[in-house]
Amino acid sequence: MIEPDYLIPMHYATDESKVDLVPLQKFLKEMGADSPLREDVFKIKSNNPPVMDETVVVVLNYPE
């Protein structure tokens, strides 16, 4: 079983979507991510690995 340190959701419904996709809120609810990190840019440096007990959900801000 894979337990990533970070999870970044992709391909979810937005106001601009032309494809029938599931809304982000449904995914966050199923993951139990009540307060995900919201970032414009997210970088992970290999020389500084994270130490955490749970997977952190990171939502990249959708450009409007």
Secondary structure, DSSP 4 states (H G I P E B T S, - for coil): ----SEE---S-B-TT--S---BHHHHHHHHT-SS-EEES-----TTS----SSPEEEEEPPP-
